[in-house]
């Protein structure tokens, strides 16, 4: 009888422990009202443009509705059409040229893009056997720094699974060597968020967006970003750069999706801002004022 009672006690304890574990394993999700509000001025720093009438019509309709501009990335074969579209809509389109940084003629291509009227370069990829800070790329970074063209390199994982040479840390090395080069990198180093944040904290000329899968991945944990963007209250203390700025000022808004998804990206971005109590003054910088400063755009 005692043996039977022992077994019954064991199974009861196991069952209850399992129930408790199941309950505690569920994330404690805070409900946030969908927030689609934005400051009066927006720059989306990450749009892959398409030179087809349907895309261009949708882009103008959506971005005009939100009084938004966008850094529109154009492949080399679309440069002529991209510049024509930008000239037709200068209050919406900020043309960026996409180049292959491993091309043997990349410097000539960058000079051509600059002469055509492109304002920056993006999205750039270290797809080969070298990190962004490899000496072979030094002539490229020297040239774009001299030309004053902001660059938007990719960081983190790719859809094909490659990621080894796309860590954010090499961008910090570039920024330290080229203090006048302006970098607004894509995807906050996903999944190397802490590395990306520390690179941005130490380099005044480095910024990141949260486009891509990150805000989707952390949809139910939007406060997550605060652990990496931690240093606002530590400005002026030991181990902080003298020119440090509030942590969330290092984040800019980017969508990396089609124009019809702009509002959904605004909602996800606002959810992260709301969860981390980002004040309106810094939200305005995240949404557009920082990019306007990097690009030399006068905001009304």
C-alpha positions as CSV (number, residue, x, y, z in Angstrom):
1,X,0.0,0.0,0.0
2,X,2.8,2.4,0.8
3,X,4.5,1.6,-2.5
4,X,1.2,2.4,-4.3
5,X,0.8,5.7,-2.4
6,X,4.4,6.6,-3.2
7,X,3.8,6.1,-6.9
8,X,0.6,8.1,-6.8
9,X,2.3,10.9,-5.0
10,X,5.1,10.9,-7.5
11,X,2.8,11.1,-10.5
12,X,0.7,13.8,-8.9
13,X,3.8,15.9,-8.2
14,X,5.1,15.4,-11.7
15,X,1.7,16.4,-13.2
16,X,1.5,19.5,-11.1
17,X,5.1,20.5,-11.8
18,X,4.4,20.1,-15.5
19,X,1.4,22.3,-15.3
20,X,3.3,25.0,-13.4
21,X,6.2,24.8,-15.9
22,X,3.7,25.1,-18.8
23,X,2.2,28.2,-17.2
24,X,5.5,29.9,-16.4
25,X,7.0,29.1,-19.9
26,X,4.4,31.3,-21.6
27,X,5.7,34.8,-22.2
28,X,4.2,37.5,-20.1
29,X,2.8,39.6,-23.0
30,X,1.9,43.2,-22.4
31,X,-0.9,44.4,-24.6
32,X,-0.2,47.5,-26.6
33,X,-2.8,49.4,-28.6
34,X,-1.8,49.6,-32.3
35,X,-0.1,52.9,-32.7
36,X,0.1,54.3,-36.3
37,X,1.1,57.8,-35.3
38,X,4.2,59.5,-36.7
39,X,5.9,62.8,-36.5
40,X,5.1,65.3,-39.3
41,X,8.2,64.4,-41.2
42,X,9.4,60.8,-42.1
43,X,12.4,59.4,-44.0
44,X,12.3,55.7,-44.6
45,X,15.9,54.8,-44.9
46,X,15.5,51.4,-46.6
47,X,13.4,50.9,-49.7
48,X,14.2,48.6,-52.6
49,X,12.7,50.5,-55.6
50,X,11.2,48.8,-58.6
51,X,11.0,50.7,-61.9
52,X,7.5,49.5,-62.9
53,X,4.4,51.8,-63.0
54,X,2.4,49.8,-60.4
55,X,5.2,50.1,-57.8
56,X,5.9,53.8,-58.5
57,X,2.2,54.6,-58.3
58,X,1.8,52.8,-55.0
59,X,4.9,54.4,-53.6
60,X,3.8,58.0,-54.4
61,X,0.3,57.4,-53.1
62,X,1.4,55.9,-49.8
63,X,4.4,58.1,-49.1
64,X,2.5,61.3,-50.0
65,X,-0.2,60.3,-47.6
66,X,2.3,60.1,-44.8
67,X,4.4,63.1,-45.9
68,X,7.3,60.7,-46.1
69,X,10.5,60.5,-48.1
70,X,12.5,57.4,-48.7
71,X,16.0,56.3,-49.6
72,X,15.2,54.3,-52.7
73,X,17.8,51.7,-53.7
74,X,18.3,51.2,-57.5
75,X,20.2,48.5,-59.2
76,X,22.7,49.6,-61.8
77,X,20.5,48.6,-64.7
78,X,17.8,50.9,-63.3
79,X,19.9,53.9,-62.6
80,X,18.6,56.0,-65.4
81,X,15.0,55.3,-64.6
82,X,15.6,55.8,-60.9
83,X,17.1,59.2,-61.4
84,X,14.3,60.2,-63.7
85,X,11.7,59.1,-61.0
86,X,13.7,61.0,-58.3
87,X,13.8,64.2,-60.4
88,X,10.0,63.9,-61.0
89,X,9.4,63.5,-57.2
90,X,12.2,65.3,-55.3
91,X,10.0,65.6,-52.2
92,X,9.6,61.8,-51.9
93,X,12.5,60.1,-53.5
94,X,16.1,60.1,-52.2
95,X,18.0,58.1,-54.9
96,X,20.6,55.6,-53.7
97,X,22.8,53.6,-56.1
98,X,23.4,49.9,-55.5
99,X,26.9,48.7,-56.4
100,X,28.8,45.5,-56.1
101,X,31.6,46.3,-53.7
102,X,33.6,43.5,-55.1
103,X,33.4,44.8,-58.7
104,X,36.9,45.6,-60.1
105,X,35.3,48.9,-61.4
106,X,33.4,49.8,-58.3
107,X,35.2,53.2,-57.8
108,X,34.3,54.2,-61.4
109,X,30.7,53.1,-60.8
110,X,30.5,55.2,-57.6
111,X,31.8,58.3,-59.4
112,X,29.3,57.7,-62.1
113,X,26.4,57.4,-59.6
114,X,27.5,60.5,-57.9
115,X,27.7,62.5,-61.1
116,X,24.2,61.2,-62.1
117,X,22.8,62.6,-58.9
118,X,22.6,59.7,-56.5
119,X,22.8,60.8,-52.9
120,X,24.1,57.6,-51.3
121,X,24.9,54.0,-51.7
122,X,22.8,51.0,-50.6
123,X,22.1,48.3,-49.9
124,X,25.7,47.1,-49.9
125,X,26.8,43.5,-49.2
126,X,30.0,41.8,-48.2
127,X,29.2,38.6,-50.0
128,X,32.7,37.4,-50.8
129,X,35.5,36.3,-48.5
130,X,36.1,39.6,-46.8
131,X,34.6,41.7,-44.0
132,X,33.6,45.3,-44.7
133,X,36.8,46.5,-43.0
134,X,39.1,44.4,-45.1
135,X,41.9,46.6,-46.6
136,X,40.7,45.8,-50.1
137,X,37.6,48.1,-49.5
138,X,39.6,51.0,-48.1
139,X,39.6,52.9,-51.5
140,X,35.8,52.6,-51.6
141,X,35.3,54.0,-48.1
142,X,37.8,56.8,-48.7
143,X,36.0,57.8,-51.9
144,X,32.5,57.9,-50.5
145,X,33.7,59.8,-47.4
146,X,35.3,62.4,-49.8
147,X,32.1,62.6,-51.9
148,X,29.9,62.9,-48.8
149,X,27.7,60.0,-49.8
150,X,26.0,58.2,-46.9
151,X,26.1,54.4,-47.2
152,X,23.6,51.7,-46.2
153,X,25.4,48.3,-45.8
154,X,23.6,45.2,-44.8
155,X,24.3,43.5,-41.5
156,X,23.4,40.1,-40.1
157,X,21.8,37.1,-41.8
158,X,20.8,36.8,-45.4
159,X,17.9,34.9,-46.9
160,X,20.3,32.4,-48.4
161,X,21.8,31.7,-44.9
162,X,25.1,33.6,-45.4
163,X,26.1,35.9,-42.5
164,X,29.8,35.3,-41.5
165,X,31.2,38.4,-43.2
166,X,28.2,40.6,-42.4
167,X,28.7,41.2,-38.7
168,X,28.3,44.8,-37.5
169,X,31.7,45.0,-35.8
170,X,33.7,45.7,-39.0
171,X,31.6,48.8,-39.6
172,X,32.9,50.2,-36.3
173,X,36.4,49.9,-37.6
174,X,35.5,51.7,-40.8
175,X,33.8,54.5,-38.8
176,X,36.9,55.0,-36.6
177,X,39.1,55.3,-39.6
178,X,36.7,57.5,-41.6
179,X,35.0,59.8,-39.1
180,X,33.3,61.8,-41.8
181,X,31.8,58.8,-43.5
182,X,28.1,58.5,-42.6
183,X,26.8,54.9,-42.2
184,X,23.2,53.9,-41.6
185,X,23.3,50.2,-41.6
186,X,20.4,47.8,-42.1
187,X,18.9,45.3,-39.6
188,X,20.7,46.3,-36.4
189,X,23.2,43.4,-36.9
190,X,20.4,40.7,-36.6
191,X,21.1,38.6,-34.6
192,X,24.2,40.4,-33.2
193,X,22.2,43.2,-31.6
194,X,24.5,43.9,-28.7
195,X,27.5,44.1,-31.0
196,X,25.6,46.6,-33.2
197,X,24.6,48.7,-30.3
198,X,28.1,48.9,-28.9
199,X,29.5,49.8,-32.3
200,X,26.9,52.6,-32.6
201,X,27.6,53.8,-29.0
202,X,31.3,54.3,-29.7
203,X,31.0,55.8,-33.2
204,X,29.1,59.1,-33.7
205,X,28.8,58.4,-37.5
206,X,27.2,55.0,-37.2
207,X,23.4,54.3,-37.1
208,X,21.2,51.3,-37.6
209,X,17.6,50.6,-38.6
210,X,15.4,47.8,-37.2
211,X,14.0,46.7,-40.6
212,X,13.6,43.0,-41.6
213,X,12.6,40.2,-39.2
214,X,13.7,41.7,-35.9
215,X,10.5,43.6,-34.9
216,X,8.5,40.6,-36.1
217,X,10.6,38.2,-34.1
218,X,10.2,40.4,-31.0
219,X,6.5,41.3,-31.6
220,X,5.5,40.0,-28.2
221,X,8.6,41.3,-26.4
222,X,9.1,44.9,-27.6
223,X,10.9,46.0,-24.5
224,X,13.7,43.6,-25.5
225,X,15.6,46.4,-27.3
226,X,16.2,48.4,-24.1
227,X,18.8,45.9,-22.9
228,X,21.0,46.8,-25.9
229,X,20.2,50.5,-26.1
230,X,21.0,51.0,-22.5
231,X,23.3,54.0,-22.1
232,X,21.2,57.1,-22.2
233,X,21.3,57.6,-18.4
234,X,25.1,56.9,-18.4
235,X,26.0,59.8,-20.7
236,X,28.8,61.8,-19.0
237,X,29.9,59.0,-16.8
238,X,33.0,56.9,-17.0
239,X,33.6,54.7,-20.0
240,X,31.2,56.8,-22.1
241,X,32.4,58.6,-25.3
242,X,32.5,62.3,-24.8
243,X,30.3,62.8,-27.9
244,X,27.8,60.1,-26.9
245,X,24.2,60.7,-27.8
246,X,21.0,59.1,-26.3
247,X,20.8,55.5,-27.2
248,X,17.6,55.5,-29.3
249,X,19.0,58.4,-31.4
250,X,21.2,55.7,-33.0
251,X,18.2,54.0,-34.5
252,X,16.5,55.2,-37.7
253,X,13.3,54.1,-39.3
254,X,13.4,51.7,-42.2
255,X,10.8,49.4,-43.8
256,X,12.5,47.1,-46.3
257,X,9.1,46.2,-47.6
258,X,6.7,47.2,-50.4
259,X,4.9,50.6,-50.1
260,X,1.6,49.0,-49.0
261,X,3.4,47.7,-45.9
262,X,4.6,51.1,-44.7
263,X,1.8,51.4,-42.1
264,X,2.5,47.9,-40.7
265,X,6.1,48.8,-40.3
266,X,5.2,52.1,-38.5
267,X,3.0,50.0,-36.1
268,X,5.8,47.6,-35.3
269,X,8.4,50.4,-34.9
270,X,6.0,52.4,-32.6
271,X,5.5,49.3,-30.5
272,X,9.2,49.1,-29.8
273,X,9.3,52.9,-29.1
274,X,6.3,52.8,-26.8
275,X,7.6,49.8,-24.8
276,X,10.9,51.6,-24.2
277,X,9.3,55.0,-23.4
278,X,11.2,56.8,-26.2
279,X,10.2,60.5,-25.9
280,X,8.7,62.5,-28.8
281,X,11.8,64.5,-29.4
282,X,13.9,61.4,-30.0
283,X,11.1,59.7,-32.0
284,X,11.2,62.6,-34.4
285,X,14.9,61.9,-34.9
286,X,14.3,58.2,-35.4
287,X,11.6,58.8,-38.0
288,X,13.4,61.4,-40.1
289,X,15.4,64.2,-38.5
290,X,18.6,62.1,-38.1
291,X,18.5,61.0,-41.8
292,X,17.7,64.5,-42.9
293,X,20.9,65.7,-41.1
294,X,23.0,62.9,-42.6
295,X,21.7,63.8,-46.1
296,X,21.8,67.6,-45.7
297,X,18.0,67.8,-46.2
298,X,16.4,71.0,-44.9
299,X,13.2,70.1,-42.9
300,X,10.4,72.6,-43.2
